[in-house]
Amino acid sequence: MNYDNVISMKLGIVILFLLFAVFAGDIVAGGSASAKEIPFTQDDRDRLLRLEEGQKAINQRIDDVNKSVNQRIDDLRGDVQGLRDLIYVVIGGIFVLIGFVIWDRRTALAPAIKKNRELEEKEERVERALREYAKKEPGMAEVLKEAGLL
């Protein structure tokens, strides 16, 4: 809304207030409306018509401003909905990324875990073989005792 519209609207309100004050003052000063005749000329009628037209124009401007504001509010609602959708997409992307990291870690560790199991099994077989050999060879049994394997 521009300042000219605001000034016009305020000017119309002030004029209406002044007219009301003048007419109300005449009525109060005279005691009642029937006690004193109020002359009503063609000029007064023309002024009232112009005031009504001005009031209609002001009301039309107010309606136009309301429509404009409502349109802007609707546009902002659409923008907010778009941002909400974007947030949902970002949150979904974060969950997908977390899932990918977990999957990648499991697939990367699987070969290392398999190799570790194989080495542990091989170590157990070697220890068993050395113990069996130490039963036949007393020198080997002594070496294994010192190493803490028997």
Disulfide bonds with the S-S distance in Angstrom:
none
